[in-house]
Amino acid sequence: MKELANDTRDIARELARKYSTMTHDELDVLESILVPMKFSKGEMILNEGEICRNIYYIEKGLIRQFYFKNGKQITEHLGEDHSIMMCIESLFREEPTKLQVEALEPTLAFAIPKQKLEQVALHNVNIQILYRKILEESLIISQVHADLVRFETAQARYKRMCKLYPQVILRAPLVYIASYLQMTPETLSRVRSSTLLDD
């Protein structure tokens, strides 16, 4: 755990660089609420029916957020190194989530408990800013995905994902990428082939 304790300071700095400038004292406060968590490949981070109480910062690894519809798994989000993950409705309504979150690779995440984050944000302006920017980022990611599947052709969807998330394209199983892009694996294979030919 000692090695992870050093990591928490680095992660607090990383979060501050990414979302908000912070004083030394604010970094101390942020570091004090971070909870390091390790997940094996295939391990569930959150199960359907649980209440999401944390925002997760994925330091290293790959995760998949999904739900079941008519007996089929639908991938809603694929998160990679240095990204944020949460089940936003469950987090704010404090109700059981319909989503599930699974580690697709060995994953090191840092949980930021919402309750503690809100408590410390009351007294630290830069932590308030960090909280707001994390939520903004999460909402924008959801909107980008919604627009992608609503307005783009299959080929345009795939090309945009390659541009936005090149690491996810390389690392995630094709069946999950296809589900995220709301196409069949067969359609994705055709789209990939034609994209390679275009290039």
C-alpha positions in Angstrom: 0.0 0.0 0.0 3.0 2.3 0.5 3.6 2.5 -3.2 0.0 3.4 -3.8 0.2 6.1 -1.1 2.9 7.8 -3.2 0.6 7.3 -6.2 -2.2 9.2 -4.6 -0.1 12.3 -4.5 0.8 11.9 -8.1 -2.9 11.4 -9.0 -3.9 14.5 -7.0 -1.4 16.5 -9.1 -2.5 14.9 -12.3 -6.2 15.7 -11.6 -5.2 19.3 -10.6 -3.2 19.7 -13.9 -6.1 18.4 -15.9 -9.0 20.1 -14.3 -8.0 23.0 -12.0 -5.0 24.7 -10.5 -4.6 24.0 -6.8 -2.7 25.3 -3.7 -0.5 22.9 -1.8 -3.2 22.7 0.9 -5.9 21.9 -1.6 -3.7 19.1 -3.1 -3.4 17.7 0.4 -7.2 17.7 0.8 -7.8 16.1 -2.6 -5.1 13.5 -2.0 -6.8 12.6 1.4 -10.1 11.6 -0.3 -8.6 9.5 -3.1 -9.1 5.7 -2.8 -6.7 3.5 -4.9 -8.4 0.4 -6.3 -7.0 -2.4 -8.4 -9.1 -4.6 -10.6 -8.2 -7.8 -12.5 -9.1 -8.4 -16.1 -12.8 -9.4 -16.2 -13.5 -8.1 -12.6 -16.7 -6.1 -12.1 -16.1 -2.5 -10.8 -19.9 -1.9 -10.4 -22.8 -4.4 -10.8 -26.4 -3.7 -11.8 -28.5 -2.9 -8.8 -25.6 -1.2 -6.8 -25.6 2.5 -6.1 -22.7 4.3 -7.7 -21.1 6.4 -4.9 -17.8 7.3 -6.6 -16.4 9.1 -9.6 -13.6 6.8 -10.9 -10.3 8.2 -12.4 -8.9 5.4 -14.5 -5.1 5.8 -14.1 -4.2 2.8 -16.2 -6.4 0.2 -17.8 -9.5 -0.2 -19.9 -13.1 -0.4 -18.7 -16.5 -1.0 -20.3 -19.8 0.4 -19.1 -22.7 -1.6 -20.4 -26.4 -2.6 -19.8 -28.7 -5.4 -20.9 -31.5 -4.9 -23.4 -33.6 -7.8 -24.7 -31.0 -10.2 -23.3 -28.1 -8.5 -25.2 -25.2 -6.5 -23.7 -25.1 -3.0 -25.0 -21.8 -1.1 -24.5 -22.4 2.5 -23.5 -18.9 3.7 -22.7 -15.3 2.5 -23.1 -12.8 4.2 -20.8 -9.0 4.1 -21.0 -5.9 5.4 -19.2 -6.3 8.9 -17.6 -10.1 9.1 -18.1 -13.1 9.6 -15.8 -15.9 7.1 -15.3 -19.2 7.3 -13.4 -22.8 6.1 -13.5 -24.1 9.7 -13.4 -27.8 9.0 -12.7 -27.1 6.6 -9.9 -24.4 8.9 -8.5 -26.7 11.9 -8.2 -30.1 10.2 -7.4 -28.5 7.7 -5.1 -30.5 5.0 -6.7 -29.5 1.5 -8.0 -27.8 1.6 -11.4 -29.0 -0.3 -14.4 -25.4 -0.1 -15.7 -22.5 -2.5 -15.1 -18.8 -1.6 -15.3 -16.2 -4.2 -16.0 -12.4 -4.0 -16.2 -11.3 -5.3 -19.7 -7.6 -5.1 -18.7 -5.9 -5.1 -15.3 -6.9 -1.7 -14.1 -5.7 0.8 -11.5 -8.4 3.3 -10.7 -8.7 6.0 -8.0 -12.2 6.4 -6.5 -13.3 9.9 -5.6 -16.2 9.4 -3.2 -18.9 11.9 -4.2 -20.0 12.6 -0.6 -16.4 13.5 0.5 -15.8 15.5 -2.7 -18.9 17.6 -2.1 -17.8 18.2 1.6 -14.3 19.4 0.7 -15.6 21.4 -2.3 -17.6 23.6 0.1 -14.3 25.0 1.6 -12.0 24.8 -1.5 -12.8 26.8 -4.5 -10.4 25.0 -6.8 -11.8 21.6 -5.8 -15.2 23.0 -6.7 -13.9 23.9 -10.1 -12.3 20.4 -10.5 -15.7 18.8 -9.6 -17.6 21.0 -12.1 -15.1 20.3 -14.9 -15.2 16.5 -14.3 -19.0 16.6 -14.6 -18.8 18.8 -17.7 -16.3 16.4 -19.3 -18.6 13.4 -18.5 -21.7 15.1 -20.0 -19.8 16.1 -23.1 -18.5 12.5 -23.6 -22.2 11.3 -23.3 -23.4 13.9 -25.8 -20.6 13.1 -28.3 -21.6 9.4 -28.2 -25.3 10.2 -28.5 -24.7 12.5 -31.5 -22.4 9.9 -33.1 -25.0 7.2 -33.2 -27.8 9.5 -34.1 -26.3 11.5 -36.9 -23.3 9.7 -38.4 -23.1 6.9 -40.9 -21.4 3.7 -39.8 -18.2 4.6 -41.6 -18.2 8.2 -40.2 -18.8 6.7 -36.7 -15.9 4.4 -36.9 -13.5 7.1 -38.3 -14.5 9.5 -35.6 -13.9 6.9 -32.9 -10.5 6.2 -34.3 -9.7 9.9 -34.0 -11.2 10.4 -30.6 -10.1 7.1 -28.9 -7.2 5.5 -30.9 -6.1 3.5 -27.9 -9.6 2.1 -27.3 -9.8 1.0 -31.0 -6.4 -0.8 -30.6 -7.2 -2.4 -27.2 -10.9 -3.2 -26.9 -12.4 -6.4 -28.3 -14.2 -5.7 -31.6 -17.5 -6.9 -30.3 -17.6 -4.1 -27.7 -16.5 -1.5 -30.2 -19.3 -2.6 -32.5 -21.8 -2.4 -29.7 -20.6 1.0 -28.6 -21.0 2.2 -32.2 -24.4 0.5 -32.5 -23.5 -1.7 -35.4 -23.1 -5.5 -35.8 -19.6 -7.0 -35.6 -20.0 -7.9 -39.3 -20.8 -4.2 -40.2 -17.8 -3.1 -38.2 -15.6 -5.6 -40.1 -16.8 -4.2 -43.4 -16.4 -0.6 -42.3 -12.8 -1.3 -41.0 -11.9 -3.0 -44.3 -13.2 -0.1 -46.4 -11.5 2.4 -44.1 -8.2 0.7 -44.6 -8.7 0.7 -48.3 -9.5 4.5 -48.2 -6.3 5.2 -46.3 
